[in-house]
């Protein structure tokens, strides 16, 4: 939705300018730190172009469907939002010289963390072969995303790691969902 609103406002959707993203709520150190903490969340709904949006959207749909079945929709949404904020905080901390960051990757990595924590806490929720296949899938995509982030200087791996840790911690601390979760 935010992406469409950007387009309606005249922003180039294929490659939004940094100033446009700042105007719409990116995690921009110079504004986030001194008094606009809402940017920690709004930045997770902005994207640096159509490819960025599409990759995040496809990953979220696939990972969300897998994880929601195990934890329920409310828990999934809560961890997603809190992991997005955790990723934004990690980005601010890591990029001490300043950052202008957007994207849902920190929140998505939080779902990876939630899924892994859930599988560790409730191994009986899936068969052994399902756990192995899902674990390999998650590890492959996490590692490939992090390695890709090292090669692409526009990727904010600090947000990825912050979101992953946030989701894993929340997944470990939250009580196990009821069998018939939302």
N, C-alpha and C positions, 0 to 999 in steps of 0.2 A: 504494500500500500504506500509506504513512504517513497518507494522508487517511482511509482506512478505520479505521486504528488510532485516529486522533483521534476519530472518531465513536464507536467502541466505548468510548472512555474518557469519553464524555459531552460532548464539545466540540460546540458548534453548528457544523455543517458549512457552513451557508449564510453565516455571518459569524462565524468564529472570533474569540474575544477575544484581544487582544494578549498577555495574561498566559498564555493557553493555548499560543500559538505560542512564547512564550519558554520555557515548560516543556518543549516538545517539540523545541527546538533552533533557533529562528530566529536570524538574524544580528543579535543585540542587542549594540550597542556596549559597554554596561556589563559584559557577561559575555564577549563574544568577545575583546576586546582584552586584558583582564588575565589570561587563562589558560584560555579554552575555545575554542581555534582550530578545533576540530572543527565548530563552528557555521558556519564558512565553507562547509562542504559540506552539512551536514544541512539548512540553510535552503533549499537548492535542491530539497528533496523535500517541503517544506511549502507550502501555498497559502492565500491569504486568503479562500477561499470556493469554491463549486462552479463559478461562472463563470470564475474565475481558473484553476482546475484544468482545466476543459474547453478553454479557449482554448489553454493551454500544451500539453495533450495532443494536440489536433488539429494544432497547428503542428508539434509534435515528430514525430508519425507521418508527416505529409506531407514535411517537410524531411528527416527521418531516412531515409526510403525513397529520396529523391533522392540524398542524400549518401552513404549506405552503399554504393550501387552503384559509386560512384567511388573511395571510399577504403577500404572494408572495415569490418567490424563492430568489430574491436578498436580501430582508429584512431578511429573514430567515438565509441566509448565513452570512450576516453582523453581526447580533445579535449573531449567533452561535460562530463566531470567536472572537468577542469582549467579549462575556461572558466567553469564555475559558480563555482569558487573565485576565479578572476580577477574575475568580476562582483561577488562578495561583498567582495573586497578593495577594488575601486573604490568600492563603496557606502560602506564604512567611511571611506575617504579623503575622498570628496566630502561626506558628511554629517558634518562635523567636530563638530557639536553633538550627535550621537547618532542612531542609526537602529535600527529594529526591522523587518527586511526578510525576506521569504520569496518563494519562487517559483523556477521553472526558467528564467525569461526570460534571465538572463545566460548560462546554459548553451546555451539555444536560439540566442541571438545568436552564441555561439561557433561553432555549426554554420553559421550564415550566413557568418561569417568564414572558416571552413574551406572551405566550398563555393566562395566567391569566390577564395580563394588557390589552391585546386586547379584551378579553371578558368583562372586566369592562368598557373599553372605547367604545366598539361597541356591546352592548348587542343584537342589532337587527340582527347581523350577524348569529345568531343561534336561534332556537326556545327556549322557556323557559325550556322545558324538555331536550333538547340537552345541554343547558348551565349547567343545574343541573347535568346531567350525566357526562359531561366532567369535570366539577369542582370537582366532587367527585372522578373521576378517577385520576386527576392530584394531588389532595390533598392526596389521598391514596398512590400513588406511591412516592410522595415527602416525606411524613412522614415515610413510610416504609423504604425508602432508607436512610433517616437520622437516624432512629432508628437502622437499620442494621449497619450503619457506627459507631454508638456508641459501638456496640458489637464487631465489627471487627476492630482490631487496625491497619489494613493496609489500611483502607478507610479514605480518606482525606475529612472529612465533611466541613472543612474550604473552600475548593475549591467548594463544593456543594453550600454552603450558598453564597459565593462570586459570583458564576455564576448566582444563582437565583436572587440575588439583582441586578446584572448587567443587566440581561435580563428584569427584571421588570421595572427598571429605563429606559432602552432604549425603551421598549414597551410603557411606559407612555410618554416619551419625543418625540418620533418620530411622525411625522404627520401621521394621519390615512391613510392607503393605499387606493388607488383608487379602485373602485368596480371591475375593470378588471385588477387587479395587475398582473405583469409579469406572 
